[in-house]
Amino acid sequence: MASAPPTIQDFSLDLAPLETHAFGHRSLTWWGIVAFFLIEGTAFALAIAAYFFLMDKDSAWPPPPFAPPDLLAGTLFTILILLSEIPNTLVKWAAEAYDLPRVRRLLVFIGLIGAVLMVLRAFEFNSLNVLWHQNAYGSVVWMLLVLHTTHILTDWIDTLVLAALMFTPHGTEGRRFVDCSENAVYWRFVWLLWLPIYVLIYWLPRLVN
């Protein structure tokens, strides 16, 4: 006697045990951040291209009587933002290990680093030796610094919000650990972008003159 043909129930699976979140390329958040990198990276590339275009039009850079920016604030900022990758990597590892106490401590620490960076950035604006409206050099230098500051500020606020969430019952949700991990990836984008901008603003004017 022939058996009955299989029904759709025979092929059904219980998906309840499956995770509702994932890290890395399996996460929609990760793909969103990658798309954001492409968009914002293009904006920075255009800003840097504008810098070189304007520099090529001037016989001196910066044009007299303006002097290159003072090095102290920008260099201190650069050292600190590079060192920030240490706790940034640690919080990524802790998030992917679901180590809630460690994630909480590291997010608070990174939030404090962000506050110090914002203070140093204020001193940077004050040490540029030119205002945005005084000439093309001033405009493009301020544009680069403001553009990067926007990304610093965005990630700092995101970090503070995540830190607050991790101290609430929401902090035990798996997707919050994914958010912490992807936030760490975004921070790498921010400090890596700063390196060529630091060279353009602080060192290139000293090298070409």
N, C-alpha and C positions, 0 to 999 in steps of 0.2 A: 504494500500500500504506500503510495507516494506521500511524503510529508508535506505539510502546508508551507506555502512560500513565506519567507521571512517578512515580518512587518517592520515598520519604522521604529517600533519600540525596541526591537532586537538590536538596533544599531545605536541607540541612544546611550549617552554617557552622563554620569553625574558630574557636573562641573563645579559643584559646591566646594570641594577641597582645593581648587586651584586658587592661586594668589590673585588678588585684584590689582597688584602693582608689580613693577619690575624696575631694575636699574639698567643704566646704559642705553644701548640702542633699542632695547625692547620697550622703552618708555616713550610715550608720546611727548612728554615734557622734554626729554633729551632731543628729540627731533625738532621741537619748537625752538630750543636754544641754538641748535646748529643753524637753523634758518635765520635766527636773529643774528648770529655771528656773521653770516654771509651778507646780510643787509647792512649791519653796522660797520662791518669791515670795509664794505664798499664806500660808505660815508667817510670813514677815516682815510681811505686811499685817495679819495677826491680832495679832501682837505690837505693832505700831504702834497698832492700834485699841485694844488693852488699855491702852497708855500714855495715850492721850487720854481713855479712859473713867475711869481712875484720877485723872488730872489734873483732870477735871471735878468729881470728888467732894471735892476738897480746896480750901480757901479760899486756900491759898498753895502754891506749887510751886517748889522742894521745901518740904515742911512744916517749920516751925521745930522745932528750932534748926539744921537742916541747911542747908548752903550749896551752891550749884551747883558742879559739878565744876571743878577748875582747868583752865585752857585750854591750858597749854603742851604736855603730852604728846599730847592729842587733836589739837591743831592741827598739830604736827609729823608725827604719824601721817597726817593727812589730806593734807598737802603731799606727803609721800613716796609715798603710795599713788596720788595723781594723777600724779606724775612717773613712776611705774612703768609707766604705759601706754605711754610712749615705747619702752623695750626690749620691752615686751609686743607692740606692733604690729610692731616690727622682727623679732622672732622668728617671728611669724606669716608675715610676708612671706618670710623666709628659708626657713621650712619649706615653703611652697608653691612656692619656687624650687628645692627640694632642695639647698640650700646647707648641707651638713653642717658644715663648719668654723665657719660663722657661727652656726648653730643651737647648736652646743656652747658657744661663748663666751657667747652671750646667755642660755642656760639657766643656766649657772653664775652669771652676773651677777644674773639674776632671783632665783636661789636665795639669794644674799647679801642682796638687797633684802628678801626674805621673812624672813630671820633678823633683820634690823634692825627690821622691822615687828613681829615677835613681841616683841622687847625693848620697843619703844615701847608695845605693847599692855599689857604687864605694868605699866609705869608708869601707864598709863591706869586700870587697875583700882585702883591705889594712890591715884589722885588724884580718885576719885569722891566722897570725903567722906561716904560712907554705905556700910554693909554690906547684903547682900541680905536679912538677916533682921530688920533694924531697923524697917522699915515698908514699905508698899505701893510707895512711890516707889523705895526701894532695890531692892526685888524686881524691878520692871519695868525699871529702868535696868540692873541686872546681867543680866537676861534678854536684853535687846537686845545687850549687849556680848558675852555668852557665845555667843549665837546667831551673831553675826557672826564672832567669833573661831574658831568651829568651821569656818566656811567658809574663812577665811584659812589655818588650819592644814591643812585638807584639800587646798587647792590648792598650798600650799607643799610638802607631802609629795609630791604628784603631780609637781610640777616637779622635785624632787630625784630622784625615781625615773626620770623621763624623761631628765634630764641624765645619770644613770648609764648608762641604756640606750644613749644616743647615742654613748657612748664604747666601746661593745662592737660586735661584728659585727651585732647587731640594729639598730644605728643606720642601717644602709644600707637597711633594709627600707622600702618606700614607706609602709606603714601607720603606721610610727613618726612619719613627717613629718606624717601626718594627725592623730595624737595630739597632737603639738606645736601644730598649728594650732588644734585644738579646745580644748586647754588654755588657749590665749590668749583664746578666746571666753569660757570660764568665768571667767577672771580679770576680764574687763570686767564681768561680772555682779556679782562680789564688790565691786569698788571703786565701781560705780554704786550698789549697795545701801547702801554706807557713807554716802553724802552725806546722805540724809534722816535717818539715825540720828545722824550727827554734829550736825545741826541740833537734833534732839530732845533729845539728851543735854546738849549744851554751850550752846546759844544760846536755845532756847525758855524754859528756866527764868529766864534773864536778861531776856527780853523781856516775860514775863507779870507779873513782879513790879515 
